[in-house]
Amino acid sequence: MSQNRFHARKAAAALLKMAKVSSDPALAGRLVEAAADLKDHVGEAPPPVSVKAPDIRTDD
């Protein structure tokens, strides 16, 4: 995972935590929108890399 993606995900998580504890619904809504914008800006995460080798079939 690139450093920019890592930091953007951490920032989005922090925004969502702040929205959860906020007593102001308007502020909470803006924080959730900001977190969603960050997620959209970063894009989808790449598929996880497996440490297992793929199964190989040999025709004997």
SERO-4910 file (N, C-alpha, C, O; in steps of 0.05 Angstrom, whole numbers):
BEGIN
 pado doro    nc1    nc2    nc3   cac1   cac2   cac3    cc1    cc2    cc3    oc1    oc2    oc3
  Met    A     17    -23      0      0      0      0     18     25      0     37     26     16
  Ser    A     12     43    -17     29     67    -19     25     84      6      5     83     20
  Gln    A     45    101     11     44    118     35     20    137     33      6    142     53
  Asn    A     15    149      9     -8    167      6    -34    154     12    -52    165     26
  Arg    A    -38    129      2    -63    115      7    -65    108     37    -87    110     48
  Phe    A    -43    100     49    -43     94     78    -52    118     94    -70    116    111
  His    A    -40    141     89    -47    165    104    -75    175     99    -89    185    117
  Ala    A    -84    172     74   -111    180     68   -132    163     82   -152    173     92
  Arg    A   -126    137     83   -144    119     98   -145    125    128   -166    124    140
  Lys    A   -121    131    139   -120    139    167   -135    164    172   -150    167    192
  Ala    A   -132    184    154   -147    209    157   -177    205    155   -192    217    171
  Ala    A   -185    188    136   -214    183    133   -225    169    158   -247    175    167
  Ala    A   -210    151    170   -218    137    194   -220    157    217   -239    155    233
  Ala    A   -202    176    219   -203    196    240   -227    214    236   -240    221    256
  Leu    A   -233    221    212   -257    238    206   -283    223    215   -301    235    226
  Leu    A   -284    197    209   -308    182    216   -310    180    246   -332    180    257
  Lys    A   -288    176    261   -289    175    290   -299    202    301   -315    202    320
  Met    A   -289    224    290   -298    250    300   -328    254    294   -342    265    310
  Ala    A   -337    244    271   -365    247    264   -382    231    284   -405    239    291
  Lys    A   -372    208    292   -387    190    310   -391    203    338   -413    200    350
  Val    A   -372    218    347   -374    230    374   -385    258    374   -390    270    395
  Ser    A   -389    269    350   -399    297    348   -429    298    356   -444    280    349
  Ser    A   -436    319    371   -464    322    378   -478    340    358   -503    344    360
  Asp    A   -464    352    340   -475    370    319   -480    353    294   -461    345    281
  Pro    A   -505    348    287   -510    332    263   -500    344    237   -491    329    219
  Ala    A   -500    370    235   -490    383    210   -460    378    208   -450    372    186
  Leu    A   -445    381    230   -416    377    230   -410    347    224   -392    341    208
  Ala    A   -426    329    236   -422    301    232   -426    294    202   -411    278    191
  Gly    A   -446    306    190   -451    301    161   -428    311    144   -420    297    125
  Arg    A   -418    334    150   -395    345    135   -370    327    138   -355    323    119
  Leu    A   -366    317    162   -343    300    167   -345    274    151   -326    264    140
  Val    A   -369    262    151   -374    238    136   -370    243    106   -358    226     92
  Glu    A   -380    265     96   -376    272     68   -346    275     61   -337    267     40
  Ala    A   -331    288     80   -302    291     75   -288    264     75   -270    260     58
  Ala    A   -296    246     92   -284    219     92   -291    205     66   -274    191     55
  Ala    A   -315    207     57   -323    194     31   -307    206      8   -299    192    -10
  Asp    A   -304    233      8   -288    245    -13   -259    235    -13   -248    230    -34
  Leu    A   -248    232     11   -221    221     13   -219    193      1   -201    187    -14
  Lys    A   -239    177      8   -239    149     -2   -242    149    -33   -228    133    -46
  Asp    A   -259    166    -43   -262    168    -72   -237    178    -86   -229    168   -107
  His    A   -223    196    -73   -199    208    -85   -176    187    -86   -161    186   -105
  Val    A   -175    171    -65   -154    150    -63   -160    127    -82   -141    115    -94
  Gly    A   -185    120    -85   -192     98   -102   -194     72    -86   -189     71    -62
  Glu    A   -200     51   -100   -202     25    -88   -175     14    -81   -155     19    -95
  Ala    A   -174     -1    -60   -149    -14    -52   -143    -37    -71   -161    -50    -81
  Pro    A   -118    -42    -76   -111    -65    -93   -118    -91    -79   -120    -91    -55
  Pro    A   -121   -112    -94   -127   -138    -81   -104   -146    -63    -81   -140    -69
  Pro    A   -111   -160    -41    -89   -168    -23    -70   -187    -36    -78   -204    -53
  Val    A    -45   -185    -29    -25   -202    -40    -23   -227    -22    -20   -225      3
  Ser    A    -24   -250    -34    -23   -275    -19      6   -284    -17     21   -282    -36
  Val    A     13   -295      6     40   -306     10     41   -334      0     63   -346     -2
  Lys    A     18   -346     -5     18   -374    -15     22   -374    -45     12   -357    -59
  Ala    A     37   -393    -54     41   -397    -83     15   -408    -95      1   -423    -82
  Pro    A      9   -400   -120    -15   -411   -133    -12   -441   -138     10   -451   -142
  Asp    A    -35   -454   -137    -34   -483   -143    -26   -487   -172    -36   -474   -190
  Ile    A     -9   -506   -177      0   -512   -204     -7   -541   -210      0   -559   -194
  Arg    A    -21   -545   -232    -27   -573   -240     -8   -581   -262     -2   -566   -281
  Thr    A      3   -605   -259     20   -616   -280      6   -641   -291     -5   -657   -276
  Asp    A      6   -643   -317     -6   -667   -329     16   -688   -332     33   -686   -349
  Asp    A     14   -708   -316     34   -730   -316     24   -753   -333     38   -773   -335
***
